Amino acid sequence: MNHMNNNIRIMQTKDYELPFYVTTVGGYLQQEKPNRGGASSLVDYQWMYCIAGKGLLILNGIQYDLPENTGCLLYPNTPHLYYPVKKPWTTRWVTFSGYGVRKLLQDNGFNNSNVYNIHNIQGMNLLTDDIFTTAQSKNVLKNYESSILLYDMLVRLKFHTYSYSERINAQANEKLQPVMNYIEENFEKDISLPEIAGVIDVSPQYLCRIFSKRFNMSPATYLIKYRVHMAKTFLTRDSSVRVSDIASQVGFHDLSYFCKTFRKLEGISPTEFRTSLTG
């Protein structure tokens, strides 16, 4: 992924028929001070995050630190200013748009421009690296492939980040991170609550208590939601793969239960979701 750590901006032809499309993607070994003060200076959405050094972001009159493992999501036409305070301030970014972006972000709790801590920086680097590699390719379908990768990244933001205001829960996040990693690495398997609790050597009852306090849901509910999240990703990748096969791939052994759960969480069936994105 080091090839992305340079002053490269990959521009893609905008395809307004796509619900999600990448406009630029890149990285700076030394991010300097761009001024976005004008309301029309940045017409696309932007996700930018720091992998080394420290920057300062001024957003809506409030100053935010942007150290390592911290990022900002900026809505279009949002006046802001950021600059380095500890060099080298190394950043990565993706700018994007599309008629489906706002609803997807808001459905996942990203309702406005904000600052977020990243608890899975390796996963975030892989996501942006994939977008960069695809955008840089000469594949005639790269816009469509980038669209799928962008959708995947935006959905995964929910699982890879927590908001700046939630830093008071940093200790709980640190304790539960191995649990979340275990679920995300083994979601397709039949994993039990005692097995998950054993990851941090606590009782199932204690795990449920601290997990629910932090995330307002049980570990079992988190597992189900993550399975549906992965199903959404798989549904967009290859339209030839049957819904029943995707259900099995993400850990649902009963197609009827999978479809019922998917509709409950997403408001539409898996087939309707696939059609809405792939046509």
C-alpha positions in Angstrom: 0.0 0.0 0.0 3.0 2.3 0.1 2.4 3.2 -3.6 -0.5 5.3 -2.5 1.6 7.4 -0.1 2.5 10.1 -2.6 1.2 13.3 -4.2 -1.1 11.6 -6.6 -4.7 12.5 -7.5 -6.6 10.0 -9.6 -9.4 11.7 -11.4 -12.2 9.6 -12.8 -14.9 10.6 -15.4 -18.0 11.2 -13.4 -20.8 8.8 -14.2 -24.0 10.3 -13.0 -26.0 7.1 -13.6 -24.1 5.4 -10.8 -25.5 5.7 -7.3 -21.9 5.9 -6.0 -18.8 7.0 -7.9 -15.3 8.1 -7.0 -14.0 11.5 -8.2 -10.5 11.5 -6.7 -8.4 9.1 -4.5 -4.9 9.5 -3.3 -2.5 10.2 -0.5 0.1 12.7 0.7 3.2 11.9 2.6 3.1 15.5 3.7 -0.3 17.0 3.7 -0.2 20.8 3.4 -2.8 23.5 4.1 -5.7 23.7 1.6 -8.3 26.3 2.2 -11.9 25.2 1.7 -13.4 28.3 3.1 -15.8 28.9 0.1 -19.1 27.1 0.3 -18.6 25.9 -3.3 -14.9 24.9 -3.0 -15.6 21.2 -2.5 -18.7 20.0 -4.3 -18.2 16.3 -3.6 -18.2 14.3 -0.4 -14.7 13.6 1.1 -13.3 11.0 3.5 -9.8 11.9 4.7 -7.8 10.2 7.4 -4.4 10.4 9.0 -1.9 7.6 9.1 1.1 9.6 10.6 1.8 12.9 12.2 -1.0 15.3 13.3 -3.2 17.9 11.8 -5.8 20.4 12.9 -9.3 20.7 11.4 -11.5 23.7 11.7 -15.1 22.7 11.0 -18.2 24.8 11.8 -16.0 27.0 13.9 -14.8 24.1 16.1 -11.2 22.9 16.2 -10.5 19.1 16.0 -7.2 17.3 16.4 -6.5 14.9 13.5 -3.8 12.6 14.8 -2.9 9.1 13.6 -5.9 6.8 13.2 -8.4 9.8 13.0 -10.4 10.9 10.0 -13.0 13.3 8.9 -16.1 12.9 6.7 -17.1 16.1 4.9 -20.4 16.7 3.2 -20.4 18.8 0.0 -20.1 22.6 0.2 -19.0 22.4 3.9 -16.6 25.3 4.7 -13.5 23.9 6.5 -9.8 24.4 6.9 -7.1 21.8 7.9 -3.4 22.0 8.2 -0.4 20.1 9.7 0.7 20.7 13.3 3.1 17.7 13.6 5.0 16.9 10.4 5.1 14.8 8.4 1.3 14.8 8.4 0.5 11.8 6.2 -3.0 11.5 4.9 -5.2 9.5 2.5 -8.5 10.6 1.0 -11.3 9.6 -1.3 -13.8 12.2 -2.8 -17.0 10.8 -4.1 -20.6 11.5 -5.1 -23.7 9.8 -6.5 -27.4 9.9 -5.9 -27.3 7.1 -3.4 -24.5 8.5 -1.1 -26.5 10.7 1.2 -29.1 8.0 2.0 -26.5 5.4 2.6 -24.5 7.6 4.9 -27.5 8.7 6.9 -28.9 5.2 7.2 -25.6 4.3 8.9 -25.6 7.3 11.2 -23.3 9.6 9.3 -25.8 12.5 9.2 -23.3 15.4 8.7 -19.7 16.4 8.5 -17.8 15.1 11.5 -14.5 13.7 12.9 -14.1 10.0 13.6 -11.6 7.7 15.3 -10.5 4.7 13.3 -10.2 1.5 15.3 -9.2 -0.7 12.3 -6.6 1.3 10.4 -5.4 -1.8 8.5 -8.8 -2.5 7.2 -9.3 1.2 6.2 -6.0 1.2 4.3 -7.0 -1.9 2.4 -10.3 -0.3 1.4 -8.7 2.9 0.1 -5.8 0.9 -1.5 -8.3 -1.2 -3.5 -10.1 2.0 -4.8 -6.7 3.6 -5.7 -5.5 0.5 -7.6 -8.8 0.2 -9.5 -9.0 3.9 -10.3 -5.4 3.8 -11.6 -6.1 0.8 -13.9 -6.9 1.0 -17.6 -9.8 -1.4 -17.3 -12.8 0.1 -19.2 -15.1 -1.0 -16.3 -13.0 0.7 -13.6 -15.8 3.2 -12.9 -18.2 0.4 -12.1 -15.6 -1.5 -10.1 -14.7 1.6 -8.2 -18.4 2.2 -7.5 -18.7 -1.2 -5.8 -15.5 -0.7 -3.8 -16.7 2.8 -2.7 -20.0 1.3 -1.6 -18.1 -1.3 0.4 -16.0 1.4 2.0 -18.9 3.6 3.0 -20.7 0.7 4.6 -17.6 -0.5 6.5 -17.1 3.0 7.9 -19.7 2.1 10.4 -17.7 -0.8 11.6 -14.2 0.8 11.4 -14.9 4.1 13.1 -16.5 5.8 16.1 -17.2 9.5 16.4 -15.0 12.1 18.0 -17.6 12.7 20.7 -17.4 9.0 21.7 -13.8 9.2 22.8 -15.0 9.0 26.3 -15.7 5.4 25.5 -12.1 4.8 24.3 -11.3 2.4 27.1 -14.4 0.3 26.4 -13.5 0.3 22.7 -10.0 -0.9 23.4 -11.3 -3.7 25.5 -13.9 -4.8 23.0 -11.8 -4.4 19.9 -10.5 -8.0 20.0 -14.2 -9.2 20.2 -15.2 -7.1 17.2 -12.2 -8.3 15.3 -13.0 -11.9 16.1 -16.6 -11.5 14.9 -15.6 -9.7 11.7 -13.0 -12.4 10.9 -15.3 -15.4 11.7 -18.8 -14.0 10.9 -19.5 -16.8 8.4 -18.9 -19.5 11.0 -21.2 -20.9 13.7 -19.6 -19.0 16.6 -21.2 -19.1 20.1 -21.4 -16.4 22.8 -19.1 -18.4 25.1 -16.6 -18.6 22.3 -16.7 -14.9 21.7 -16.4 -14.1 25.4 -13.4 -16.3 25.6 -11.5 -14.0 23.2 -11.1 -11.5 26.1 -11.4 -14.1 28.9 -14.7 -12.9 30.4 -18.0 -14.6 31.1 -20.8 -14.4 28.5 -22.9 -12.5 30.9 -20.2 -9.9 31.5 -19.5 -9.6 27.8 -23.2 -8.9 27.0 -23.3 -6.3 29.7 -20.3 -4.3 28.6 -21.0 -4.8 24.9 -24.6 -3.6 25.3 -23.5 -0.6 27.3 -21.1 0.4 24.6 -23.0 -0.4 21.4 -26.7 -0.6 22.6 -26.9 -4.1 21.2 -25.8 -7.6 22.2 -22.9 -9.4 20.6 -25.3 -11.7 18.8 -27.1 -8.7 17.3 -23.8 -7.2 16.2 -22.9 -10.5 14.5 -26.3 -10.6 12.6 -25.9 -7.0 11.5 -22.3 -7.6 10.3 -23.5 -10.7 8.4 -26.1 -8.6 6.7 -23.6 -5.9 6.0 -21.3 -8.4 4.3 -24.3 -9.8 2.4 -24.9 -6.3 1.0 -21.3 -6.2 -0.2 -21.5 -9.6 -1.8 -24.8 -8.8 -3.5 -23.2 -5.9 -5.3 -20.1 -7.7 -6.5 -21.4 -10.4 -8.8 -25.1 -10.5 -9.9 -24.7 -14.1 -11.1 -24.2 -15.4 -7.6 -27.5 -16.7 -6.2 -29.0 -15.1 -3.1 -29.1 -18.5 -1.4 -25.4 -18.9 -1.9 -24.6 -15.5 -0.5 -26.8 -16.3 2.5 -24.6 -19.4 3.2 -21.4 -17.4 2.6 -22.3 -15.0 5.4 -23.4 -17.5 7.9 -27.1 -17.9 7.4 -28.1 -21.6 6.8 -31.8 -20.9 6.3 -32.6 -18.7 3.2 -36.1 -17.8 4.5 -34.6 -16.5 7.8 -31.9 -14.6 5.9 -34.4 -12.9 3.7 -36.6 -12.1 6.7 -33.7 -10.7 8.7 -32.4 -8.7 5.7 -35.8 -7.1 5.1 -36.2 -6.3 8.8 -32.8 -4.4 8.9 -32.8 -2.9 5.4 -36.5 -2.5 4.6 -36.2 -4.4 1.3 -35.4 -7.9 0.2 -31.9 -9.0 -0.8 -33.1 -9.2 -4.5 -34.6 -5.7 -4.3 -31.4 -4.4 -2.8 -29.3 -5.9 -5.6 -31.6 -4.6 -8.3 -31.5 -1.1 -6.8 -27.8 -0.9 -7.2 -27.0 -3.0 -10.3 -30.2 -2.5 -12.3 
